[in-house]
């Protein structure tokens, strides 16, 4: 399977620059960091290489270089750079954090065995959850449960995620257990497989959250190019309640993927009127329209969908993915990483 979780630049930057200890200083990579923040990736990469060469014992320099290699798509070299830096990181007390970074590089490369290895070796809640997810998709529930029990003892988002997995796995309900496996597939970037597995599970699950889960997985299915699965999940919803607008928006996304642009535009026009009257959240609707624009892969359709939105990061991203670069540039809020990126396009 070739699908993989995409690591946004902001997340990658945060993960690759935080929590490194010892006498090493993050300031060593500041010139390259500034170039990267300005979206000058080739120049930033050259600067990281120069800094790493001049500071062979610096874990921060190695991490910065690996970060730029990750963003450039050279996963093998990024992994080798961090492998060489591992002894220094262990000595400085930041070995666990570096192993987490190595797990993330392995994830970007689609190397799930190494995700499992480095995630487990990190001992950090984030790494343990990643490793547990791989065990789940490999049908190794006992091993996954052991790692999740370790992760849940920590704090933060990863520990909360571990608890949700454990609740499902230990519920005694085969549907909830199956849904945990589908969720792990999704988290690891195996998204079409995740939607295929989740479709019948969510329809048959007995839970007060059933309709919410159907809507969640319908949205995931349409963005994973499975419009038939998405439609089937939407049709199974019995009571959307206040989320009816999300059902309608997801249906319009399906129409976009199916080439029914006029029908989708009619739905979004009606929803926009409702949002302007305060009946539904405008921010949520803009995100839905931006997703639809990206799914259209058509500049004219994307521009029509987002013509009335104005400046919005999600609108700019949707327009960019549809190939409408100039419109994306106009929609991007000023003084942001995205606007800088688009200005350089």
C-alpha positions as CSV (number, residue, x, y, z in Angstrom):
1,X,0.0,0.0,0.0
2,X,1.4,3.3,-1.0
3,X,-0.8,5.9,0.7
4,X,0.8,7.8,3.6
5,X,-0.2,10.4,6.1
6,X,0.8,13.8,4.9
7,X,2.8,15.9,7.4
8,X,2.0,19.6,7.1
9,X,5.0,22.0,7.1
10,X,3.9,23.7,10.3
11,X,3.5,20.3,12.1
12,X,6.8,19.0,10.7
13,X,8.6,22.2,11.8
14,X,7.1,21.9,15.3
15,X,8.0,18.2,15.7
16,X,11.5,18.7,14.3
17,X,12.5,21.7,16.4
18,X,11.0,21.0,19.8
19,X,12.2,19.2,22.9
20,X,15.9,18.6,22.1
21,X,18.1,18.9,25.1
22,X,21.7,19.1,26.2
23,X,24.2,21.8,25.6
24,X,23.3,22.0,21.9
25,X,21.5,25.2,20.9
26,X,18.6,25.6,18.4
27,X,20.0,29.0,17.4
28,X,22.6,27.2,15.3
29,X,19.9,26.6,12.6
30,X,18.3,30.0,12.7
31,X,19.6,31.2,9.3
32,X,18.2,28.1,7.6
33,X,15.0,28.3,9.7
34,X,14.4,31.8,8.4
35,X,14.8,30.7,4.8
36,X,12.4,27.8,5.4
37,X,9.8,30.1,7.0
38,X,10.0,32.2,3.8
39,X,9.3,29.1,1.8
40,X,12.8,29.1,0.2
41,X,13.2,25.3,0.5
42,X,16.2,24.8,-1.9
43,X,18.1,27.7,-0.3
44,X,17.1,26.5,3.2
45,X,18.3,23.0,2.4
46,X,21.7,24.2,1.2
47,X,22.0,26.2,4.4
48,X,21.1,23.3,6.6
49,X,23.7,21.2,4.8
50,X,26.3,23.8,5.4
51,X,25.3,24.2,9.1
52,X,25.4,20.4,9.6
53,X,28.8,20.1,8.1
54,X,30.2,22.9,10.3
55,X,28.5,21.5,13.4
56,X,28.9,17.7,13.1
57,X,28.1,17.1,16.8
58,X,25.0,19.3,16.8
59,X,21.7,17.4,17.1
60,X,19.8,20.5,16.2
61,X,21.8,20.8,13.0
62,X,21.2,17.2,12.1
63,X,17.5,17.5,12.9
64,X,17.2,20.7,10.7
65,X,18.9,18.9,7.8
66,X,16.6,15.9,8.2
67,X,13.6,18.2,8.3
68,X,14.5,19.8,5.0
69,X,15.2,16.3,3.5
70,X,11.8,15.2,4.7
71,X,10.1,18.2,3.1
72,X,12.1,17.5,-0.1
73,X,10.8,13.9,-0.1
74,X,14.3,12.3,0.5
75,X,13.1,10.0,3.3
76,X,16.0,7.6,3.1
77,X,18.7,10.3,3.5
78,X,16.7,12.0,6.3
79,X,16.6,8.8,8.2
80,X,20.3,8.2,7.7
81,X,21.1,11.7,9.0
82,X,19.1,11.1,12.2
83,X,20.6,7.6,12.6
84,X,24.1,9.2,12.7
85,X,22.9,11.8,15.2
86,X,21.3,9.2,17.5
87,X,24.3,8.6,19.8
88,X,24.7,12.3,20.4
89,X,21.0,12.7,21.1
90,X,21.1,9.8,23.6
91,X,24.0,11.4,25.3
92,X,22.3,14.8,25.4
93,X,19.1,13.3,26.8
94,X,17.0,13.8,23.7
95,X,17.2,10.3,22.3
96,X,13.5,9.6,22.8
97,X,12.5,12.7,20.9
98,X,14.9,11.8,18.0
99,X,13.4,8.3,17.8
100,X,9.9,9.9,17.5
101,X,11.2,12.0,14.6
102,X,12.6,8.8,13.0
103,X,9.2,7.2,13.4
104,X,7.6,10.2,11.6
105,X,10.0,9.9,8.7
106,X,9.3,6.2,8.4
107,X,5.6,7.1,8.3
108,X,6.1,9.6,5.6
109,X,8.0,6.9,3.6
110,X,5.3,4.3,4.2
111,X,7.7,2.1,6.1
112,X,5.4,0.8,8.8
113,X,7.9,-1.7,10.3
114,X,10.2,1.2,11.2
115,X,7.2,3.3,12.5
116,X,6.5,0.4,14.8
117,X,10.2,0.1,15.8
118,X,11.1,3.7,16.4
119,X,7.7,4.6,17.9
120,X,8.1,1.8,20.5
121,X,11.7,2.7,21.2
122,X,10.8,6.4,21.8
123,X,8.7,5.5,24.8
124,X,6.8,8.7,24.3
125,X,3.0,8.7,24.1
126,X,3.0,10.0,20.5
127,X,5.4,7.3,19.4
128,X,3.7,4.5,21.3
129,X,0.3,5.4,19.7
130,X,1.9,5.4,16.3
131,X,3.4,1.9,16.9
132,X,0.1,0.7,18.4
133,X,-1.7,1.8,15.2
134,X,0.7,-0.3,13.1
135,X,0.1,-3.3,15.4
136,X,-3.6,-2.8,14.9
137,X,-3.5,-2.8,11.1
138,X,-1.3,-5.9,11.4
139,X,-4.0,-7.6,13.5
140,X,-1.7,-7.7,16.5
141,X,-4.3,-6.4,19.0
142,X,-2.5,-7.7,22.2
143,X,0.7,-5.9,21.3
144,X,-1.3,-2.7,20.4
145,X,-3.1,-2.9,23.7
146,X,0.1,-3.1,25.7
147,X,1.6,0.0,24.0
148,X,-1.7,1.9,24.4
149,X,-1.7,1.1,28.1
150,X,1.7,2.7,28.4
151,X,0.6,5.8,26.3
152,X,-2.5,6.4,28.3
153,X,-0.4,6.9,31.4
154,X,1.0,10.1,29.9
155,X,-0.8,13.4,29.2
156,X,-1.9,15.4,26.2
157,X,-3.6,14.5,22.9
158,X,-1.7,11.3,22.4
159,X,-2.8,9.9,25.7
160,X,-6.4,10.8,25.0
161,X,-6.2,9.1,21.6
162,X,-4.8,6.0,23.4
163,X,-7.7,6.0,25.8
164,X,-10.2,6.1,22.9
165,X,-8.5,3.2,21.2
166,X,-8.5,1.2,24.5
167,X,-12.2,1.9,25.1
168,X,-13.1,0.5,21.7
169,X,-10.7,-2.5,21.9
170,X,-11.8,-3.5,25.4
171,X,-15.5,-2.9,24.9
172,X,-16.3,-6.4,24.0
173,X,-18.1,-5.1,20.9
174,X,-16.7,-6.4,17.7
175,X,-18.0,-3.4,15.8
176,X,-16.2,-1.0,18.0
177,X,-13.0,-3.1,17.9
178,X,-13.2,-3.2,14.1
179,X,-13.7,0.5,14.0
180,X,-10.5,1.0,16.0
181,X,-8.7,-0.9,13.3
182,X,-10.3,1.2,10.6
183,X,-9.3,4.4,12.6
184,X,-5.7,3.1,12.8
185,X,-5.6,2.6,9.0
186,X,-6.9,6.1,8.5
187,X,-4.3,7.6,11.0
188,X,-1.5,5.8,9.1
189,X,-2.6,7.2,5.8
190,X,-4.1,4.0,4.4
191,X,-7.3,5.9,3.7
192,X,-9.1,4.0,1.0
193,X,-8.6,0.8,3.0
194,X,-9.8,2.5,6.1
195,X,-13.1,3.7,4.4
196,X,-13.7,0.3,2.9
197,X,-13.4,-1.4,6.3
198,X,-15.4,1.3,8.2
199,X,-18.4,1.3,5.8
200,X,-20.3,-1.7,7.1
201,X,-19.0,-1.4,10.6
202,X,-20.3,2.1,11.2
203,X,-23.7,1.2,9.7
204,X,-24.2,-1.7,12.1
205,X,-22.6,-0.2,15.2
206,X,-24.9,0.2,18.2
207,X,-24.0,3.6,19.7
208,X,-25.5,7.0,20.5
209,X,-22.8,8.3,18.2
210,X,-23.7,6.2,15.2
211,X,-25.1,9.0,13.1
212,X,-22.1,11.2,13.9
213,X,-19.7,8.4,13.0
214,X,-21.6,7.8,9.7
215,X,-21.1,11.5,8.9
216,X,-17.5,11.5,9.9
217,X,-16.7,8.5,7.7
218,X,-18.8,9.8,4.8
219,X,-16.6,13.0,4.8
220,X,-13.4,10.8,5.0
221,X,-14.7,8.6,2.1
222,X,-15.4,11.5,-0.3
223,X,-12.0,13.0,0.3
224,X,-10.4,9.6,-0.3
225,X,-12.0,9.4,-3.7
226,X,-14.7,6.9,-2.7
227,X,-17.9,8.8,-3.5
228,X,-20.0,5.7,-3.6
229,X,-19.0,4.7,-0.1
230,X,-19.6,8.3,1.1
231,X,-23.1,8.3,-0.4
232,X,-23.9,4.9,1.2
233,X,-22.8,6.2,4.6
234,X,-24.9,9.4,4.3
235,X,-28.0,7.4,3.2
236,X,-27.7,5.4,6.4
237,X,-28.0,8.5,8.7
238,X,-31.3,8.4,10.6
239,X,-31.2,11.7,12.5
240,X,-28.5,14.3,11.7
241,X,-30.1,16.8,14.1
242,X,-28.1,20.1,14.0
243,X,-25.6,18.5,11.7
244,X,-28.0,18.4,8.8
245,X,-26.1,21.2,7.1
246,X,-22.9,19.0,7.3
247,X,-24.8,16.2,5.7
248,X,-25.9,18.5,2.9
249,X,-22.4,19.9,2.4
250,X,-20.9,16.4,2.3
251,X,-23.5,15.5,-0.3
252,X,-22.5,18.5,-2.3
253,X,-18.8,17.3,-2.1
254,X,-19.9,13.9,-3.5
255,X,-21.7,15.7,-6.3
256,X,-18.5,17.6,-7.1
257,X,-16.5,14.3,-7.3
258,X,-19.3,12.9,-9.5
259,X,-19.1,15.9,-11.8
260,X,-22.5,17.3,-10.8
261,X,-21.2,20.8,-10.4
262,X,-24.4,22.7,-10.9
263,X,-26.2,20.6,-8.2
264,X,-23.4,21.1,-5.8
265,X,-23.3,24.8,-6.4
266,X,-27.1,25.1,-5.7
267,X,-26.6,23.3,-2.4
268,X,-23.7,25.5,-1.4
269,X,-25.6,28.7,-2.4
270,X,-28.5,27.6,-0.1
271,X,-26.1,26.8,2.7
272,X,-24.4,30.2,2.3
273,X,-27.8,32.0,2.7
274,X,-28.3,30.0,5.9
275,X,-24.9,30.9,7.2
276,X,-25.4,34.6,6.4
277,X,-28.6,34.4,8.5
278,X,-26.7,32.8,11.4
279,X,-28.4,29.4,11.1
280,X,-25.1,27.5,10.5
281,X,-21.5,28.3,11.2
282,X,-19.9,30.3,8.4
283,X,-16.4,29.1,9.2
284,X,-17.4,25.5,8.9
285,X,-19.2,26.1,5.6
286,X,-16.1,27.9,4.2
287,X,-14.0,24.9,5.1
288,X,-16.5,22.6,3.4
289,X,-16.6,24.7,0.2
290,X,-12.8,24.8,0.2
291,X,-12.7,21.0,0.4
292,X,-15.1,20.8,-2.4
293,X,-13.0,23.2,-4.5
294,X,-9.9,21.0,-3.9
295,X,-11.9,17.9,-4.9
296,X,-13.1,19.5,-8.1
297,X,-9.6,19.7,-9.5
298,X,-11.0,22.4,-11.8
299,X,-10.0,26.0,-11.6
300,X,-13.2,27.5,-12.8
301,X,-15.4,25.3,-10.5
302,X,-13.2,26.1,-7.5
303,X,-13.3,29.9,-8.2
304,X,-17.1,29.7,-8.6
305,X,-17.5,27.9,-5.3
306,X,-15.3,30.3,-3.4
307,X,-16.1,33.6,-5.2
308,X,-17.9,35.1,-2.2
309,X,-15.5,33.9,0.6
310,X,-12.8,36.6,0.6
311,X,-9.6,36.0,2.5
312,X,-9.4,32.6,4.1
313,X,-6.5,30.1,4.6
314,X,-8.7,27.1,3.8
315,X,-10.1,28.8,0.7
316,X,-6.6,29.6,-0.5
317,X,-5.5,26.0,0.0
318,X,-8.6,24.7,-1.8
319,X,-8.0,27.0,-4.8
320,X,-4.3,26.1,-4.9
321,X,-5.2,22.4,-5.0
322,X,-7.6,23.0,-7.8
323,X,-4.8,24.8,-9.8
324,X,-6.2,28.3,-9.4
325,X,-2.9,29.8,-8.2
326,X,-3.8,33.5,-8.8
327,X,-7.2,33.2,-7.1
328,X,-5.4,31.3,-4.2
329,X,-2.9,34.2,-3.9
330,X,-5.8,36.7,-3.6
331,X,-7.6,34.6,-1.0
332,X,-4.6,34.0,1.3
333,X,-4.5,36.3,4.3
334,X,-1.4,38.5,4.4
335,X,1.8,37.9,6.4
336,X,1.3,34.1,6.6
337,X,3.4,31.2,5.5
338,X,0.8,30.3,2.9
339,X,0.7,33.9,1.4
340,X,4.5,33.9,1.3
341,X,4.5,30.6,-0.5
342,X,1.9,31.7,-3.0
343,X,3.8,35.0,-3.7
344,X,6.7,32.9,-4.8
345,X,4.7,30.7,-7.2
